[in-house]
Amino acid sequence: MKSSGDYGALSALVLILALCTAVRCQNVNRNACSIPLNPRTQPVDPYQMSGVWYEYLVYTPGTIGDNVYNVLIPLNTQNPGYVTYNRTISFLLRTPAPVCVGICLVSNIGTDGREATTGWFPNPTPGGAPIKSNVVYNTIFTDYHSVQIKYLCNQQPPPTNGICDSPYFWAYTRIKPTLLDAATKKYVNATVDNVLSGLCMSTRNMTLTGFDDNLPGCTPAWPTDCTALMQSVRPANSSNNGPTSPFNNGMPGGNHPSPFNNGWNPPGPWMSPMAGMMPFGHG
């Protein structure tokens, strides 16, 4: 398992984001077997995905920040077979002064483990407007309370041979990494190795996300288009967003309908935010 690496200078930030050459960028030459475009996902209770998830491990060619928080707030639990979430991702880049970066997503997490997302991603051009794009994340595994593993194929155009040459993997924990005890770390690492062994991936290939309690907090300003979409998907009566899951009858493994089989799709093409490479490695 690799640890946090080096940081470049602020003056090189644009080049860093565009070419991934100076700020921490991961070596993704695996020299291993192939990763399928659509790996097997885990059926999930989408309501239990809510709350805070801390990024713990990442495999990506993108730039990697520190103190990466994923926060999922349910917007609509009245949909058949999926929950609509606002998922926000915030993290810090040291360049060398900390820079707060945010990603705003409106996601439909289905019982089939797929997360269809419309998101606003940071623009690598300073002062540029956030880049809107639609992506699909795949939940490879979650136990809801300790660990979650996600996958995304960030390859454009989509491969025609069913093999992904630009895979992204993330492992999250419910406990802030600086507070993880040795037993929980051992469990999380062993789970990642076990789950990803069939996808030619392990903790040895992944980078440990940095968490530093001495860094300042990060509260990004979310794009108005994202907040407007959040409001538009809320039901007229949002009192259903309480503690009781509407999908608690045997999940995971139940026979709930998939949001991909009942006519729901966000607008626009299914593509990666940066036409083949996310400037940041967090998702």
MOBELSUL-V219902 format. One record per run of one state. SS is the DSSP state (h for helix, s for strand, l for the rest). FROM is the first residue (numbers start at 1). TO is the last residue. If there is no record, write none. Layout:
[[SS,FROM,TO] [SS,FROM,TO]]
This chain:
[[l,1,1] [s,2,2] [l,3,9] [h,10,19] [l,20,24] [s,25,25] [l,26,34] [s,35,36] [l,37,45] [h,46,49] [l,50,50] [s,51,59] [l,60,62] [s,63,63] [l,64,65] [s,66,76] [l,77,81] [s,82,94] [l,95,97] [s,98,110] [l,111,113] [s,114,121] [l,122,130] [s,131,142] [l,143,146] [s,147,153] [l,154,162] [s,163,164] [l,165,166] [s,167,173] [l,174,176] [h,177,179] [l,180,181] [h,182,199] [l,200,202] [h,203,205] [l,206,206] [s,207,208] [l,209,209] [s,210,210] [l,211,223] [h,224,233] [l,234,237] [h,238,240] [l,241,269] [s,270,270] [l,271,279] [s,280,280] [l,281,283]]
